[in-house]
Amino acid sequence: MQTAEFNHLESTFMNMDRRPDTWSVQVEVRVSGRIEEEKLRASIRYATDKHPIARARIKPYGEGAVRYFWDIPEQIDHLPLTVYTASKDADVAEARSRLQSIQVPLSLSPGFMIYLVHHPKGDWLMINVNHTMGDGLSTFRIIQSIVRHYAGEPDPVPELDPLSVRDLKKLAGSKTITQRIERIKLLLDHLDKARQPPTRIQGRGVSVKNPDDLPGYGFELLAFSPKETKQFMARRVKPATVNDMLLAGLALTIREWNARNGGRIGRTAIMMPVNLRPEAWWYEVVTNFSSYVSVSIPASEQTDFAATTQTVCTQPAEYKEAGAAGVLIDLLELPKLFPAVLKARLKELFPLFATNLMETTILSNLGRLATSPSMGEAGKITDLYFTPPAPMPAGVSVGAASMEDRMFLTLRYRLAHFDAKAAKDFGALYRETLLG
């Protein structure tokens, strides 16, 4: 049996993954027709055969362990598929919430669960990947293998050993003293900004004193038509990217939402995943390669869409130049040496994750598919949705994905933070802000 040591991010996510703030990654697709269950089962097995970490389980360890390892069996322990039949959209939403609220165990292979939801207007294929096992691109890559195999299409992977390229320190750690100094400056700048705690998205519609009393996630899907997507894209002013526009729009949405609902107006900080994979295999290898940077927008610069977009635009460029995504990798060297019993309390003990340093929210963008994939006789993929986790005190996250001439945004929220009406209203305000 093969083994692989956890990388920095996998160790961190495992120790952050505590109920009710389960660290799951959601990806789901909708097809125009019906997916056959037995054929899907074969495609799931194919995907786990194709990607070693997709069939991994955690190797048992003691409290004194300072390192974690994956055991990678030749075959998965069980086929993680559950099938539902939905007669209406509310049934689909209930299945989605149920799936993504599960803390997928790592002691069994694989570390993900899949729901197939039959619907009269087209089936849904949903996956919940434990974030310890993989990031957003990994989750999408698993779905991609399933879809390609189901359709009988090729599913090429790079000619490399996926277990030999998982060392994040080699990929993104400081290479020189000068680079380390630059990264320390970025960390100090982040800590300086954090002296003013970021604003929180005002909760609404829920009256629980302790968020732990109401676990689970809800979702609000925002599908933009081709016309709306074109309208949004027409607002772009170079060098701003689509991601910059989404970040700026989210900051302005939070400001307006809080103003309408009695929340605090202040500095908004948005956590943004950054892919550490080399360009040669940018979308490949199932594991955790996504570090994080924090985009900070002072209240004084949350004005109009164009100006706020330009404010946001300068930050990722500066981060890229300084290799800011590697700051987290350098920083995570310290807790890597802690014994397991101490790592289990990482959330309370490590200052990086203190409440005042936790960003306002998280926004992650999977990018754009140039064409709409097909699942053979099950039909074309018509919808694509994705979200990162939404732990408290943030309570809300946004995932973005585009396919052909359409953009799909997904709002994930803790049920202890929003009720369904509040989530719908927040989503409508975000759409309005983006479209102008």
QUIJO-V531698 format. One record per residue. N is the residue number from 1. RES is the residue in one letter. D_FIRST is the distance of its C-alpha to the first C-alpha in whole Angstrom. Layout:
# QUIJO-V531698
N;RES;D_FIRST  N;RES;D_FIRST
This chain:
# QUIJO-V531698
1;M;0  2;Q;4  3;T;7  4;A;10  5;E;13  6;F;16  7;N;19  8;H;23  9;L;23  10;E;20  11;S;21  12;T;25  13;F;24  14;M;22  15;N;25  16;M;28  17;D;26  18;R;29  19;R;31  20;P;33  21;D;32  22;T;29  23;W;27  24;S;27  25;V;27  26;Q;29  27;V;29  28;E;31  29;V;33  30;R;36  31;V;37  32;S;40  33;G;39  34;R;37  35;I;33  36;E;32  37;E;30  38;E;28  39;K;28  40;L;26  41;R;24  42;A;22  43;S;23  44;I;21  45;R;18  46;Y;18  47;A;18  48;T;15  49;D;14  50;K;16  51;H;15  52;P;11  53;I;13  54;A;15  55;R;12  56;A;10  57;R;11  58;I;13  59;K;11  60;P;14  61;Y;17  62;G;20  63;E;24  64;G;24  65;A;21  66;V;22  67;R;18  68;Y;16  69;F;12  70;W;10  71;D;7  72;I;6  73;P;6  74;E;7  75;Q;10  76;I;12  77;D;13  78;H;17  79;L;19  80;P;21  81;L;24  82;T;28  83;V;31  84;Y;34  85;T;38  86;A;40  87;S;44  88;K;45  89;D;43  90;A;43  91;D;41  92;V;39  93;A;39  94;E;38  95;A;35  96;R;34  97;S;35  98;R;33  99;L;30  100;Q;30  101;S;31  102;I;28  103;Q;26  104;V;22  105;P;20  106;L;17  107;S;15  108;L;15  109;S;13  110;P;15  111;G;17  112;F;20  113;M;23  114;I;25  115;Y;29  116;L;31  117;V;34  118;H;37  119;H;40  120;P;43  121;K;44  122;G;40  123;D;37  124;W;34  125;L;31  126;M;29  127;I;26  128;N;25  129;V;22  130;N;22  131;H;23  132;T;20  133;M;18  134;G;20  135;D;24  136;G;27  137;L;26  138;S;22  139;T;24  140;F;26  141;R;24  142;I;22  143;I;25  144;Q;26  145;S;23  146;I;24  147;V;28  148;R;27  149;H;25  150;Y;28  151;A;31  152;G;29  153;E;29  154;P;27  155;D;25  156;P;24  157;V;22  158;P;22  159;E;21  160;L;19  161;D;16  162;P;15  163;L;13  164;S;16  165;V;19  166;R;18  167;D;20  168;L;23  169;K;25  170;K;25  171;L;26  172;A;29  173;G;30  174;S;33  175;K;34  176;T;37  177;I;39  178;T;42  179;Q;39  180;R;38  181;I;41  182;E;42  183;R;39  184;I;40  185;K;43  186;L;42  187;L;40  188;L;44  189;D;45  190;H;43  191;L;44  192;D;47  193;K;47  194;A;45  195;R;48  196;Q;50  197;P;47  198;P;46  199;T;48  200;R;46  201;I;47  202;Q;49  203;G;48  204;R;50  205;G;50  206;V;48  207;S;50  208;V;47  209;K;48  210;N;44  211;P;41  212;D;39  213;D;41  214;L;40  215;P;37  216;G;35  217;Y;36  218;G;39  219;F;39  220;E;42  221;L;41  222;L;43  223;A;44  224;F;46  225;S;48  226;P;48  227;K;52  228;E;51  229;T;48  230;K;50  231;Q;53  232;F;50  233;M;49  234;A;53  235;R;53  236;R;51  237;V;52  238;K;51  239;P;49  240;A;48  241;T;44  242;V;44  243;N;41  244;D;44  245;M;46  246;L;44  247;L;44  248;A;47  249;G;48  250;L;46  251;A;48  252;L;51  253;T;50  254;I;49  255;R;52  256;E;54  257;W;52  258;N;53  259;A;57  260;R;57  261;N;55  262;G;56  263;G;53  264;R;53  265;I;54  266;G;52  267;R;50  268;T;47  269;A;43  270;I;41  271;M;37  272;M;36  273;P;32  274;V;32  275;N;29  276;L;28  277;R;26  278;P;28  279;E;30  280;A;29  281;W;26  282;W;28  283;Y;27  284;E;23  285;V;19  286;V;18  287;T;18  288;N;21  289;F;24  290;S;27  291;S;29  292;Y;32  293;V;36  294;S;39  295;V;42  296;S;45  297;I;48  298;P;51  299;A;54  300;S;57  301;E;55  302;Q;54  303;T;57  304;D;57  305;F;54  306;A;55  307;A;55  308;T;52  309;T;50  310;Q;51  311;T;51  312;V;47  313;C;47  314;T;47  315;Q;45  316;P;41  317;A;43  318;E;44  319;Y;40  320;K;39  321;E;41  322;A;40  323;G;36  324;A;37  325;A;33  326;G;32  327;V;34  328;L;31  329;I;29  330;D;31  331;L;32  332;L;28  333;E;28  334;L;30  335;P;28  336;K;25  337;L;26  338;F;27  339;P;25  340;A;24  341;V;27  342;L;29  343;K;27  344;A;27  345;R;31  346;L;30  347;K;32  348;E;35  349;L;35  350;F;34  351;P;37  352;L;36  353;F;35  354;A;39  355;T;41  356;N;43  357;L;41  358;M;39  359;E;40  360;T;42  361;T;40  362;I;37  363;L;37  364;S;35  365;N;35  366;L;33  367;G;35  368;R;37  369;L;36  370;A;39  371;T;38  372;S;38  373;P;34  374;S;35  375;M;33  376;G;35  377;E;37  378;A;36  379;G;38  380;K;38  381;I;36  382;T;39  383;D;38  384;L;35  385;Y;35  386;F;33  387;T;33  388;P;31  389;P;31  390;A;35  391;P;35  392;M;38  393;P;40  394;A;40  395;G;39  396;V;40  397;S;37  398;V;38  399;G;36  400;A;37  401;A;36  402;S;39  403;M;39  404;E;41  405;D;45  406;R;44  407;M;42  408;F;40  409;L;40  410;T;39  411;L;40  412;R;37  413;Y;39  414;R;39  415;L;41  416;A;42  417;H;44  418;F;45  419;D;46  420;A;46  421;K;49  422;A;49  423;A;46  424;K;48  425;D;50  426;F;48  427;G;47  428;A;50  429;L;51  430;Y;48  431;R;49  432;E;53  433;T;52  434;L;50  435;L;52  436;G;55
